[in-house]
Amino acid sequence: MKKLVTTFKVVALLSVLALNSCRSEDSEILQQDAVQAKITASDLRKEMTPLPSSVVPEIVQKQLDESKKNLETYLKNDLQIAELQVMGQISTSKGIEISQNLVSNKDQFIAMGNILDPSSVKIGKIGDLYTGENLATAQKGLKETVSEEIKSGTNALEITWNSKNGKFSTVCFYNETGIIWDNILGGMVMMDTRGNTESSHADRASKVLSTWYKQWWTANWLWGSKRGETGYQITIYYSGSTVSNADVSDWGSISLGKAKSESKILKKTGAYGQCQYALGLCTPTGSLSFNSSNFSVSFSGLGSNIVSNGTKSLYP
């Protein structure tokens, strides 16, 4: 009987300890959320040194001007840059930490979508656009992005935006080579969802003829330069009307985002060659996964993205 009582006491003690641990973890999470919620651009300014000039580098100004022009062209009055104010240069490790929290804070504004398709664009606070698992994925992706890119010596400016939902501001990080990250400028992309195609002409001087077909999709920054690309190319080798071999290649990469690309040959001899491809690009707030069983890439979460899964047959 004494042994049973002792066992009961041990179980009760472990239960109390586990309950206290859960309460402690919950309390810690609430404290972290409370601390993060208080972070503003003003907190970042305290960890910055003034710049000798309020004029941004020429390349940064050009990127801002081109972005402003493209936003006005495609989104009209839904979103416009209203004002720019240079903040300074990050000079402390605390400043880097504040930058990471500021960019991913749920009360900060963000945008997503393809401005060439205005109906896909969404603008709002991170905590309003993302919830649950999507919110966790978005915040993790944003923190990882800025932790790799924002360092001591990085400059920042505050952008004030006019939108159909009212006025708000974001912090834009940059250096001498251009803009590094801004939740609005980096959250959206410019891309033609139809993609691009190119094919070769057969070399009739060769005994074994070959021809290829290439298809790819490009994501651009709002200022027009290329941000990422994904695609595939299939090549067939043939004599007369008979294919003797086929091969395929794929590629995918994006600056400050995620990419996946896979391809394989389904048919390499006979009347034609055929390949299968699975491609995807997305901004940091979402994720991509490849399913080998049905050979496809899928996107999860929220953010700007393009996914293309399919097959391509190529004839002599």
Sequence and secondary structure as in RCSB ss.txt:
>XXXX:A:sequence
MKKLVTTFKVVALLSVLALNSCRSEDSEILQQDAVQAKITASDLRKEMTPLPSSVVPEIVQKQLDESKKNLETYL
KNDLQIAELQVMGQISTSKGIEISQNLVSNKDQFIAMGNILDPSSVKIGKIGDLYTGENLATAQKGLKETVSEEI
KSGTNALEITWNSKNGKFSTVCFYNETGIIWDNILGGMVMMDTRGNTESSHADRASKVLSTWYKQWWTANWLWGS
KRGETGYQITIYYSGSTVSNADVSDWGSISLGKAKSESKILKKTGAYGQCQYALGLCTPTGSLSFNSSNFSVSFS
GLGSNIVSNGTKSLYP
>XXXX:A:secstr
 HHHHHHHHHHHHHHHHHHHHHHHHHHHHHHHHHHHHT  HHHHHTTEE  S S   HHHHHHHHHHHHHHHHHT
GGGEEEEEEEEEEEE SHHHHHHHHHHHH TTSEEEEEETTSGGG EEEEHHHH  HHHHHHHHHHHHHHHHHH 
 TT EEEEEEEEETTEEEEEEEEEETTEEEE TTTTTEEB  TT EEEE    TTSSSEEEEEEEEEEEE TTSS
EEEEEEEEEEEEEETTEEEEEEEEEEEEETTSEEEEEEEEEE SBS EEEEEEEEEE TTEEEEEETTTTEEEEE
ESSSEEEEEEEEEE  
